[in-house]
Amino acid sequence: MLGGALSLTINDAMAKYLTQSYPVGQVMALRGLSIIMLLIAFLFFMNNLKALKIFSWKGHLFRAGAMTGSTFLFITGLSLLPITDAIAIAFVAPILTTILGVIILREAVSWKRWVAIFVGFFGVIIILQPTSDAFKIAAIAPMGAAAFGAARDVITRAISGSENSLSILFTSMFMITIAGFLTYPLGWSAVKPSHIWIFITSSLLVGLAQYLMIEAFRLGEVALISPFKYSSLLWATLIGLVIWDDLPSKNVVLGALILILSGIYLLRSEVTNGGKNR
């Protein structure tokens, strides 16, 4: 999950940069198409196209739909907000994921882990500051992305027992790509040659990130894995500072510290209890 979070955050920075020149739908379509082509080429080279076999079409379609909604709304949020703000707002997702994990997957969550998760949510509130300028109409996009992302993660956990991670990645990217191309009539921009490598690199990173996260949810419980997405905030802060000269405020630093401590406690609790909830 930590590796996936880092890859996804670097990809988010690239997506934010690309939205300065291209519509959100075009970024989705071209990046998605690149991922599909790279994935098929890899599987063909490895003589493993059978990895794309689907056993649960319903699960794949629901997951792909949630992934499409999450991608569109989050890239929209990135185009409107600083990368750190967008990611911080989207961190309501672990709370939603845990709730859905309990409701849909019947996962047991101890009261200590609930407390740790909600402490992490308090860290998000400190970063967001609902009464500040950051809490505005633009914040609706990453919040919506968080809701779709929570549904995506729970569905991933539900179908990972029978579905291959590569097939899950392929179907999700396919739907995202189709949705992106449907925005073509709304107006696209000519791709600059200097931006081609950014699209390709972004595709590699998002593909890697999604594969690592799918594997994470295959191997661990939703309530344990989700909080480690918080590490994205640290990467986003560093990237925002280096690229956009966006120095995080004291609230961001404090909130990030609370989020990290919450995640560390959850991991320590899982190891101490031998993976058992009480």
N, C-alpha and C positions, 0 to 999 in steps of 0.2 A: 504493500500500500504506500509506503514511503517513497519508493522508486516511482510508482505511478503518479503520486502527487507532484513530485518534482518535474517529471516529464510533462504532465498536464499544465503545470503553471508556466513553464517555458513556452508551451504551445499557446497558452492564453495570451501571453505577451505578444507573440507573433500575430495572433488573431486580432488583438487590439490594434496593432500597427497596420494590419491589412485593411481594417474597417475604416481607416482614415482615407483610403483610396477606392474601396469597393463596397457595394451593398452587402449586408449580412448574408442574404441568400446566395450571393455569388461566392462568398468566402466558404460557406457550407458546401456548395455544390462542387467547387474545384478541389477543395481539400478532401472531401469525401470520395470523389472520383479517383484522386491520386492514391488514397488509402486502398481502395478496392483493387486498382491495377497492381499496386505493389504486393498486396496480399495474394492475389491470384498468381502472380509471377513467382512469388516465394513458394507457394504450395505446389505449383507446376514443377519448379526446379527440384523440390524435395519429393516429387512424385507422391503427393499426399492430398490430392484434391478431395478424397473421401472425407477429409476432416470437415468439409462444408455440409455434410449430411445433417438433415434436420429431423428430429423426432417429435418435437412439440412445436408445430407451426403457431398455435395460439400463443404460447409463451414467448416465442420469438417476435411475433407481431406486437404484442403488448409491450415488450421490452424495447423494441425498435421505436414504437410510438412515443414512449416516455423519453427515450434518448433524443429523439428528434425535437420534442418540445423543450427539453432541457438545453440542448445545444443552441437552438434558435434564440431562446430568451437570454441565455448567458452571454452569447456573443453580442446581442443587442445591449445588454448591461455593460459589457466591456467598452462598447463604442460610446457610451454616455457617461461613464464614471471612471475614476482612477482605478487601476487594476486592484489595488489593495482594498478599496471600498467595495468593489463588486464581489471579490472573493469573501470578504468578511461578512457581507450581507447574506451571501449564499450559504454560510455556515449554519443556518437554521436547519439545513438538511439532515445532519446526524440525529437531531431530536426527532424529526419526522420519520426518519428511517427506523429508529428504535421503536417508535410507536407502531409503525406498520409491521415491523418484525414481530412484535408481540401479538398484534391483531391477526395478521395473515399467516405467519409462520409458526405461531404459538411458541415463540422462543421465551424462555424464562430469564428474567433480568433481576438480579438481587437489588435490594434497596440501596446498598452502597454504590453500586454501579449507576443506578438512577441518579443518586445525589451527584456523583462525579460528572455525569453527562449534563445535568442541569447547571452545575457550576461552570462547565464549559460554555453553556449557552449564555450564562451571565457575562462571561468574557466577551462574547459576541456583542452583547448589549452595550458593554463599555466602549467597544470599538465603534459601533454604529451610532450611538448617542441619538436616540429617536427624536430629540428636540433640536438637533443640529441641522445644518443645511444638507448634510449627507442623506437625511431621511426625506426624500422627495419622490416625485413621480418616477424618476429614473430608477429608484430602488425597487420598484415593482417587478422589473425584469429579472434581476438575480434572485429575488424572492420566489418568483414563479419557477425559475430554473431549479431552485432548491426543492420545490414540491415535486416536480417531474423527476429530479434526480433521486429523491428518496424512493419513489415508486420504481424507478429503474433498478436501484440497488437491491430492493426486496425481491423483485422479479428475477434478477440475476441469481440471487441466492436460491430461489425456488426451483429454477430450471437447470442449475449447474450440475445437478446430479446425473442428468441424462444427456445434456447438451455439451458439445465441445466448445471451448472458449473461442476458438477461431471462427466457428460457425455463428456464434452469438455476435462476435465483432462484425462479421461480414453482413449479416442481415440488418444490423443497426446502421452500419455505414451506408448500406444500399438505400434504406428508407430516407436517411438524412440527405443523401445525394439527390434522390428524386425530389424531395421537398425543396431543396435548394434550386434545382433547375426549374421548378414551377414558378419561381419568382422572376424568371428571365423577362417576361413581358413587362415587368415593372421597371426595367432598365438596368443594364449592366454596363460596366466600364471596360475598356480595352486593357488587357493585362500587360503591364510593363515588363520587359525582359528581365530587369533587375529584381523583380518580385517573384520570378518563377522559382528560384531556389528557396525562397521563404515558404511558398506553398508546399513544396516538396518536403522540406525539413519539418514543417508543421504537421504534415500528413504522417511522417515517420514517428514523430513524437506522440501525436494523439493515438495512433495505432498501438504504439508500445504502451502508453498509459492505460488505455482501455483494456488491453490484454492483461497487464499486471493487476489491474483492479478486479477484473473478472475472476482471475485466479485467486486473488485475496478473498473475495466473497465465496469462492468455492471451498476454500480451506478453513475459513473462520466464521464465527457468528457475526451477524450484522451489527449487534450492539458493541462488539469488541473492535471490529475493523473500522467502522465509520469514523470514530473520533480521530484516527490517525490522518484523516484528510486535512486536519487542522494544520499540519506541517506546510500546507500550501501557502498559508498566510505569511510564514517566514520567507519563503522563496519569493512571493509576490512583493513583499516589502523591499527585499534586496534588489529585485529587478526594477521596481518602480523608482528606486533611488538612483540606480546606475543609468537607466535609459531616460526616464522622464524627470529626474532630479526631484522626485517626490519624497521628501523626508517624512517618515511617520511621526505622528504626534505622540505625546505621553500616553494618551488613552489607548492608542494602537499597541504600544509596547506593553502596557499593563494588561490589556485584554489578551494579547498573544501569550504572555507569561501564564495567565490563568488557564488558557486553552491547552498549553503544553503540559502543565502540571496535571490537568485533568486526564489527558491522554496517557501520561506516564503511570498515573495511579490505576487506570483501567487495565493496562498491560500487567502491572505488578500484581493486581488483584487476581487476574486470570491465571497467572503462573502460580501464585501462592495457593489458589484453590484447586489447582489441577484441572482448570477448564470447567469446574462445576459451579453452578449458581446456587446461592442460598437464600 
